[in-house]
């Protein structure tokens, strides 16, 4: 081994704690990168595999003249296949529970070319056996159904018994979203079955909608095909038309995975940035301490390139030592994260691959971060004039009043020892900047993560506390009499009942069409809260529609514009003015006053009511009340809002775990970085500190001064860190926002305080080894030498 | 009684070392820096300890200053045994009774001359004397200058003011003129001399510069960790006459 290499290793050994901190930070960054990026790619691949296996539709059109749409669509360049099918939203009865159901029609003879299913257990449908159905995976597993199990569907002439012939997975229900408005359904409330087209004939025609499905050929210009099919759909009066990316399940998963993808890049970048800062600080200190050695090397004929490479090696080695195990750990953990994730959302196919680009990009970034951080100090070392360098270290820092003293003149009257603390910040501006920037990174990482948790929790609480105030929504059978409302009101545990109408409709404007639910309430409803956007009506207006805020842009609407609300199956086609927009966390609905809906339809309000909003006694056992409600004749389905809230919380579990990990790693990063910079700070001033000890300054006083300076530096980083973190959290939440979720950042006021305290604690903890080092300083040795 | 009149080896010496030894390391790598040193220094003496590098003179100074513990023997200052002091008491001893002056000044670069002195004066509750201490060393017009704005000699004078401001019983100086030119060195030497003469303070200067020894009341020569010569000078020259 060359002597210079030996020196490099020994230099690292001499600063092993700081060097280890740098290596650990780089390693954590790379672990996080490989873990999240590989898991992200695995999930994408898993979804894609299911899409490929089932022939997931590239474009779907609902309603309108589907036959004509299919015919016209087949001629669109890039369209490889087209098909028609029927889908019905009808109540199901499973294990005594009445819930919202969806029957998806399939050809009984063979799998369809588009939107087929993966039969996981049992057999595919059999021609002639109309009552044999495939139950979608989520429902089958939730209700513990197996081939042979019975279930019922509300057919046109009453409940019809069906037999489960198999358990199936579908690309359309990878995430069991009922609609774009209902992407977080509870498995208690919604189930999908795949049945022979013949069964659809037996269902209430009003509940059945036709769909045209299109699959693109390889190499198709997807954007052009989407646009062409959209125009065809519009021409043939379709209620809704959407590309694969907007399909409810896929859209929900995409929102989730895009956030994952963004985190896979941004969070590791913060770590590598912090590691770079720490490496820079460490090497700058090393070069300063080794000035005389550098001078000696240069004076003895070592080339500047050799000196440059020698110090650059420090960063390269730190990068490599952190990157290799970090990447390996990340790649291994990615498999577990993929498994956890696919299990959590019941993805039937799991693809776990090693992605060479993860390794290449990881190595480049990890080693690059180390090398980049050492570039400047290594260049400085190589450029030192030998004679100057051999004089050894220069006095650390110049004098001058600190900015703080200039801004706050009373600080000038502080005791000298506290002035030393205040001025210590400006002593090595680059290092102070690095420390503060590292704290900014840590604050950003933690606050962004925490802000995401806050927002999700706040918005879910708002959705289920201020917007959806009912405890349950009871869907009525078509033949139900108005007397059902009175019966429901009489159910033990029910304290309030309100009639409502809830229809799947298309809202059309000149700019396009959007499928949603039109929900009609009594004007003085206590079951729903309306949060107006920018000065809209406070509550449900007597006339006009309240629309979810996302439709403002999506349909290019403003208050006062007229829109068409279409539901061919229910015979609804009305034109109504937009009275305002509402801000709701989940979904994008249309609301109208029940009397107004009856008026524009020219029907009696009792005729259009198809559901009841129910308030329960808070002390009641909701499960039992739900059972009692389901037992009322004329009740087709019961949706328990509290179960929905619990389900939403459950869905968030994995997200919370991931974000929680980020918070913990952010704290570790802060700890490692602050430790490294503080150590450099102290080692540079060891002579000065030893002199003060020799002059009779007690250990505690000295510890207080050092801690004070480091805490001040941490605070200087925390303030911008909280601002950047807040903005970053906003950007992140905006990435998740769409018509499915409205995730405006809702950070609790206490969160920045907790983050600030957490960082201060991390900084305080990182003091401990530094103060121990100060405590161990050999005064006698140090005071007779220049700072080394 | 002037220091020169006092018996250098008197039993009532302000400072007394009995069989003091110091060994660094252990086993094969053990280095004996001080070997069984017996020494008494009377209050008010201006003592110069001479010796080549490695002779043990700085180790001796550090032990007297309470920043290093002897491996063997005992040491008392004004009758107080240092070995019996706890760490906190040793800190108080340094704070109240010892002033250090180092070759490289060891000033805090972010504090002005006045603040550097105040830093130590505050420890001893003497901060009101800081400006006066600087005036005493001829720096009344340099109070607000930062170390980087002062010459080497001025920085060393700040260091001396810092050491003297708390009125220590002992002023211990390690190569105080080592980084200075002749004129500046003489000025510093004069200050140390005055500290001894004016205030009756014991001043111990460690140096390898034998020229300085001529200004001392007593010259102790060390070699290989031992005192090889101990000479009292009845007629030391003035600091201004020292030449090197």
Interface residues (C-beta under 8 A of the other chain):
Chain A: X395 X396 X397 X398 X399 X400 X415 X416 X417 X419 X420 X423 X424 X426 X427 X687 X688 X690 X691 X692 X693 X694 X695 X696 X697 X698 X699 X701 X779 X780 X783 X784 X786
Chain B: X58 X59 X62 X65 X67 X68 X87 X88 X91 X92 X93 X94 X95 X96 X98 X99 X100 X102 X103 X104 X106 X107 X108 X109 X110 X111 X112 X115 X116 X118 X119 X120 X122 X123 X124 X127 X145 X146 X147 X148 X149 X162 X163 X166 X174 X175
